[in-house]
Amino acid sequence: MDQMFVNIKAALVGLSDKVFPDWVGVLVSIAVSIVAIALLGPLIMMYLTLIERKVVARMQNRIGPNRVGKYGLLQPLADGVKMLIKEDIVPRNADKVLHLLAPILIVAPALLVFAVLPFGRNMTAVDLNVGILFFAAISSIGTIGIFMAAWGSNNKFSVLGGMRSVAQMISYEIPMVMSVVPVLLAVGSLSTNAIVEAQADWHWFVFTPWGFLGCVIFFLCGVAECNRSPFDLAEAESEIIAGFHTEYSGMKFALFYMAEFMSAFTISGMTTTLFLGGWQGPLLPSWLWFFLKTYGLIFIMLWFRATLPRLRVDQLMALAWKFLLPLSLVNIVATCIWHFLSDEAFFTPAAFLVPLALLVFSYWGLMKLNQPYMPEKRVYPLVD
Amino acid sequence: MFEKMRVKTKVIDSGKSGLDTQTLEVNVGPQHPSTHGVFRMTIVLDGEVVKSLRPVMGYLHRNHEQIAENITYSASMPYTDRLDYFNSMSNNQAWAMTVEQLAEVEIPDRAEYIRVIMSELTRLVNHVSVIGFLLNDMGAFFTPTLFAFREREKVLDVFEAVSGSRMMCNYLRFGGVNRDLTDDQLGQIKKIVADFPAFLDEFETLLAQNEIVCMRCQNVGVLPAELAINASITGPMLRASGVNYDIRKVDQYSVYDRFEFKIPLGEKGDVYDRYYVRMLEMRESLKILNQALEQIEPGPFMAPKVPACLKNPRNFKPPVGEAYGRVEAPKGELGFYVVSDGSKEPWRYHVRAPSFINLTVLEAMCIGYKLADAIVILGSIDIVLGEVDR
């Protein structure tokens, strides 16, 4: 079971080796990985829409889609058909080239990131030795696509959304990458496979103080990166209608959603890989562990969406620059301390407590320095 | 023509920085997810900051006053439902009171109690909905709204049972109400009133101390008491600014003098106060409902058909004169001004619409805040376009 998908691929490659020369086998191997990812991405996106609608509906005393297929399972297909047959409207004054290119430029990087995600044991499509760097670099390309969409639409709401999006994504990129550094220090490799291997035997990084903090920062920044509530300012419905994709319809619009949901998945997958032990876990097949953890994180994202109001622009920026960034820098120091005190063992009391004390102290200090907004206590007199 | 559609920008002197910056004129509405209907605001933005805001009204204008001047008095009753379509019972009450004042009709006790019960239920419906919508404007993805609507449904069920319609009730008549409340319906209302505090507690736990809600609401859109009085703001908005003015206490109309209830006042007059004053008002409404349900006694629900307007409502010709009837509607002072020349139709009919008058201070509250705040401030005013544009 564990190696099911790996075996299928090996069988396909073996089959071609019997008939064709060696180099065809290499091509087949590449093609199988590409096809698997190109199918997996959209499939995940389609069912994420259904999961989101169902989960959020349940949190809101509703049932959610249940008309198309059993439990609404065919709803994504119906949505897809609807999106495909809708009219593709391009505003008259739009920059047609940018308007066309933007959705493609957003979807492509979202899909590319799947290449370095370790879905299970031996199930990384490309085991890059700079996997994390690749992830950070590729996932930030999406910003350009968003701004292209915003500018190309020639719509004021789009421009506002685009501006917000660029400011937000660049700000959140920094603490996000900084929060990965501790993991790289601990593992000594940028390869996603090596990171997961290093977390074998329940040595998940989330169980260390710096790992826990890193996990929280990385996940929060990731939520901001893929424009999800409560950081969904770039497409804040109640303020700027749909932000950068106001002027899109039909399949182009669907592509934006596809990119958003796929990056929600990759961010959760990356958090799993970096901090939650990736596909490591007892009994169940490794790929199932990966998907369980990832969907657990996605559930948290949906939970955010169903419960939290949106932050304002300045509050959002303050959170990134004044709080998350300094904290992630301190986290790097804490990791170094942990590394030297732990002496190769995963858990020693000194190695656990000293970084913990440092982090708690700096958290407290940052709260004091920032003076974050404290709800005012107010008195409401009841008069006659 | 294309030139006109382009993004219009103008260069302004940005002062200290020495950079050339541009303001952006954004047209929010009439088709926009959170202008609560077909309201339109022309906002000039400097970055995200509101520099000026011009409300544009009238997209839902349907000649309400002119129509009323061409139909009989009783035929206006269903039209008043459509003013503030969330609170048709309060609208009915204000109109009925005006005409009763004109024709000098005495109303039996039971009818007054039924009217009070209905208008306080309306207040519950209105306030839970507006808090839900306010949170929606803040970006909470419909959860508070749907929580609020779950409770609203129960009250609407009562309205449907007593009047036959969930929103356009058309329930009140000059001299009383259309139908009597049965014991079943009274029981239904008692159950709602008994269950409501639990919901309010839940709602308050979820929202009142939520950090994002507080960050977005507190000290945003402050309306000073002086400005509120000068602009003749009424209702929860005025009381959130700390002014003690509630028509139920000032006029003591209907049977409000028989109930023990308080008026909650706000401290600063910001969005948060407007939200919280409404929460407290609902608790006071529940007190009134409890007392009214206890005190209500069997009896006639319609005045004896002595006055002319009750004998033959369609040909009712009130004496020459004028009348102004007002109630504390959930949104503020709702008043009807009517001048009679002795014919079947009113000679002049005017509605003092609280939504419309409360909207006049929108710009003063929004300037200097961000675009996102302007939306929340608009949400906290609590407007219904049916009443603003009439």
Interface residues (C-beta under 8 A of the other chain):
Chain A: V56 M59 Q60 N61 R62 R92 N93 N154 K156 F157 V159 L160 R164 S229 P230 D232 L233 A236 E237 S238 E239 I240 I241 R305 A306 T307 L308 P309 R310 L311 R312 V313 D314 Q315 Y373 P375 E376 R378 V379 Y380 P381 L382 V383 D384
Chain B: F2 M5 R6 V7 L24 E25 V26 N27 H32 P33 S34 L45 E48 L135 N136 D137 M138 G139 A140 F141 F142 T143 L146 F147 R150 Q209 N210 E211 I212 V213 C214 M215 R216 Q218 N244 K249 K262 I263 P264 L265 G266 E267 K268 Y272 D273 Y276 V277 L280 E284 K370 L371 A372 D373 I375
